[in-house]
Amino acid sequence: MGFLCLPGAGARDLLGRDRGSARTGAFLAGAGAGLWITGNVLVLGGHRAVGLLATHINPIETTNSIAFTGDLIGEAFALAAFALIGAGMLALARAAVQARLMHRAWAGYTAVLAALMFITAGSYAAHNSNLTDVLLLVGGLVLVPGWLIWTGRASGAGRPVPESAGG
């Protein structure tokens, strides 16, 4: 997910740097990816601290409270990150429809990915870790890599793919 910002920038160039929705989408997706990475680093640091507390003579209640707080902070970062990424993906899909430079299928796939990001953010808000795990697995192994490859190939060609190109 952290690499969403790179194809987002490629999509921005592909859809037109002068388009506000393309710039906004690339910025929001990149900001969300950065926020998600930051939250994960904070959680790792918190787990390290909890591990040190647990191996020394510290009350278990205090250690558990710190672990719980660290996990909640990580979930808050993830919720905000996935909401930003979803908003960015929606803006990129809108830019693609406006520019008529990308296939409608790409815009639709980008919108589906945006919906997945919003649902993932909602699963964090609902504290439904089972649903979150499934969404992260499906999105991270299938949907996001497919979008990354498609966007990378389209932006790597150096020119926009016209709607009538049939691919």
C-alpha positions in Angstrom: 0.0 0.0 0.0 2.9 2.4 0.7 3.7 2.4 -3.0 0.3 3.7 -4.0 1.8 7.2 -4.1 4.1 6.2 -7.0 1.5 5.1 -9.5 -0.7 7.9 -8.2 1.9 10.3 -9.4 2.1 8.4 -12.7 -1.7 8.5 -13.0 -1.6 12.2 -12.3 0.9 12.7 -15.2 -1.1 10.4 -17.4 -4.4 12.2 -16.7 -2.9 15.7 -16.9 -1.0 17.6 -14.3 -3.2 20.6 -14.9 -6.3 18.7 -13.8 -7.2 19.5 -10.2 -8.8 16.1 -9.5 -5.7 14.3 -10.8 -3.4 16.4 -8.6 -5.7 16.0 -5.6 -6.1 12.3 -6.1 -2.3 11.7 -6.3 -1.8 13.9 -3.2 -4.5 12.2 -1.1 -3.4 8.7 -2.1 0.3 9.6 -1.3 -0.7 11.3 2.0 -2.8 8.3 3.0 0.1 5.9 2.2 2.5 8.1 4.2 0.0 8.2 7.1 -0.4 4.4 7.0 3.4 3.9 7.1 3.7 6.3 10.0 1.1 4.5 12.0 2.7 1.2 11.4 6.1 2.5 12.5 4.5 3.9 15.7 2.8 0.6 16.4 6.1 -1.3 16.0 7.8 1.1 18.4 4.9 0.6 20.9 5.2 -3.1 20.6 8.9 -2.9 21.3 8.2 -0.8 24.4 5.6 -3.2 25.6 8.0 -6.1 25.1 10.6 -4.3 27.2 8.0 -3.5 29.9 6.8 -7.2 30.0 10.4 -8.5 30.4 11.1 -6.3 33.4 9.3 -6.0 36.8 6.3 -3.9 35.8 2.7 -4.4 36.7 0.9 -6.3 34.0 -2.1 -4.0 34.2 0.1 -1.0 33.2 1.8 -3.0 30.4 -1.6 -4.1 29.0 -3.0 -0.6 29.1 0.0 0.7 27.2 -0.3 -2.1 24.6 -4.1 -1.3 24.2 -3.4 2.4 23.8 -0.7 1.8 21.2 -3.0 -0.5 19.2 -5.8 2.0 19.3 -3.5 4.7 18.0 -2.3 2.5 15.2 -6.0 1.8 14.2 -6.7 5.5 14.2 -3.8 6.1 11.8 -5.0 3.2 9.6 -8.6 4.5 9.5 -7.5 8.0 8.5 -5.0 6.6 6.0 -7.4 4.3 4.2 -10.0 7.1 4.1 -7.5 9.4 2.5 -6.4 6.7 0.0 -10.0 6.1 -0.9 -10.7 9.8 -1.5 -7.6 10.0 -3.6 -8.6 7.0 -5.7 -12.0 8.5 -6.2 -10.4 11.7 -7.4 -8.2 9.8 -9.8 -11.2 7.9 -11.2 -13.1 11.2 -11.7 -10.1 12.7 -13.5 -9.9 9.7 -15.8 -13.6 10.1 -16.7 -13.2 13.8 -17.2 -10.0 13.5 -19.3 -11.4 10.6 -21.4 -7.8 9.5 -21.7 -8.0 6.2 -19.9 -10.3 3.3 -20.4 -13.6 3.4 -18.6 -12.6 0.1 -17.1 -9.6 1.7 -15.5 -11.7 4.4 -14.0 -14.2 1.8 -12.8 -11.5 -0.4 -11.3 -10.1 2.7 -9.5 -13.5 3.5 -8.1 -13.9 -0.1 -6.9 -10.5 0.2 -5.2 -11.7 3.4 -3.6 -14.7 1.6 -2.2 -12.5 -1.1 -0.8 -10.4 1.5 0.9 -13.5 3.2 2.4 -14.8 -0.2 3.6 -11.4 -1.0 5.1 -11.4 2.3 6.9 -14.9 1.4 8.2 -13.7 -1.9 9.4 -11.1 -0.2 11.5 -13.8 2.2 12.9 -16.0 -0.8 13.8 -13.0 -2.6 15.4 -13.8 -5.7 13.2 -10.3 -7.2 13.0 -11.6 -10.3 11.1 -13.1 -8.2 8.3 -10.0 -5.9 8.3 -7.7 -8.9 7.9 -9.8 -10.2 4.9 -9.9 -6.8 3.2 -6.2 -6.2 3.6 -5.4 -9.7 2.3 -7.7 -9.4 -0.7 -6.8 -5.8 -1.5 -3.1 -6.3 -0.9 -2.7 -9.5 -2.8 -5.1 -9.1 -5.7 -6.8 -5.8 -6.3 -4.0 -3.2 -5.5 -1.2 -5.1 -7.3 -3.5 -5.4 -10.4 -4.2 -1.6 -10.3 -0.5 -0.9 -9.8 0.5 -3.0 -12.8 -2.2 -1.5 -15.0 -1.4 2.1 -14.0 2.3 1.5 -14.2 2.1 0.0 -17.7 -0.2 2.8 -18.9 1.9 5.6 -17.5 5.2 3.8 -18.6 4.1 4.0 -22.2 4.7 7.7 -22.0 1.4 8.6 -23.5 -2.3 8.4 -22.6 -4.3 5.4 -23.7 -7.2 6.6 -25.8 -10.7 5.3 -24.9 -11.1 3.8 -28.4 -7.7 1.8 -28.3 -9.5 -1.3 -27.2 -7.2 -2.4 -24.4 
